[in-house]
Amino acid sequence: MRVTLVAVGRARRGPVEELCRDYAGRLPWTVEILEVEPKKRLSGDALKAHEAELLAARIPDGAVLVALDERGRALSSPDFAEAFRRWRDDGRQAVCFLIGGADGLDPRLRDRADLVLAFGPQTWPHMMVRAMLLEQVYRAERILAGHPYHRE
């Protein structure tokens, strides 16, 4: 499986960025983290639309598209692993996760996604979402491998 995380904003050096690298490095799957930054001074819907263009340009062809959004589905870790199993068994070899900017994702990207995923009703800092997502991807891989990292 190839995992691509496309996010608005640049990660700063520090503990959260190190945690992201740690979980990405644990995976036997290829993981790529791509960052986009709007160069135009926009706000509101115009900014979200511009960010959506930048994000969409980095989505790998044929990838399952997962948008992270507070209006999405909150999945248990086993259910998240089951989604990966289904994608794998359906012959999908790539998954792309999208993390929008401070104002969230443009609705057109959410509507295009195969899955809209939420980490609960709270608002999380974007860099923390990256680390939480990569940990859950790692946990899903461990569940699928039958490894005891995840205990129910």
C-alpha positions, 0 to 999 in steps of 0.5 A, spaced: 500 500 500 502 507 498 500 512 503 500 519 501 498 525 506 497 531 502 496 537 507 496 545 507 501 548 511 508 546 513 511 542 519 515 545 523 521 542 526 519 539 533 516 533 537 510 533 532 514 532 526 518 527 529 512 523 531 510 523 524 516 521 521 517 515 527 510 512 525 511 513 517 518 510 518 514 504 522 510 502 516 512 497 511 508 501 506 510 507 502 509 513 506 509 520 502 507 527 506 506 532 501 505 540 503 502 545 499 502 553 501 497 558 498 502 564 495 496 568 494 493 573 499 486 570 500 480 569 505 474 565 506 471 561 501 476 564 496 482 561 500 479 554 501 478 554 493 485 555 492 487 550 497 483 545 494 486 546 487 493 545 490 491 539 494 487 536 488 494 537 484 497 532 489 492 527 489 496 520 486 492 517 480 487 512 482 488 513 489 482 512 494 481 519 497 480 520 504 478 527 506 479 529 514 473 533 516 469 534 522 463 533 519 466 526 517 465 519 520 468 517 526 471 510 525 474 505 531 481 503 529 478 496 527 473 499 522 479 503 520 483 497 519 477 494 515 477 500 510 484 498 508 483 491 508 477 492 503 481 497 499 487 492 498 482 486 497 479 491 491 485 492 488 486 499 490 494 500 491 494 507 494 490 511 499 491 519 499 489 523 505 487 530 505 488 535 510 485 542 509 487 549 512 485 553 518 478 554 515 477 546 513 476 543 506 473 546 500 466 542 499 468 540 492 474 536 495 469 533 501 464 531 496 469 527 491 472 523 497 471 516 498 471 517 505 470 523 509 473 521 516 473 525 523 477 524 529 471 526 533 467 533 534 473 537 537 478 541 533 485 539 533 491 542 531 493 541 523 500 538 525 497 534 531 492 531 526 498 528 521 501 525 527 494 522 529 493 520 522 499 516 521 499 513 528 492 510 526 494 508 519 500 504 523 495 501 527 491 499 522 497 496 518 498 492 525 491 490 526 491 487 519 498 483 520 495 480 526 500 484 531 498 485 538 500 492 537 492 493 538 489 490 543 481 490 544 
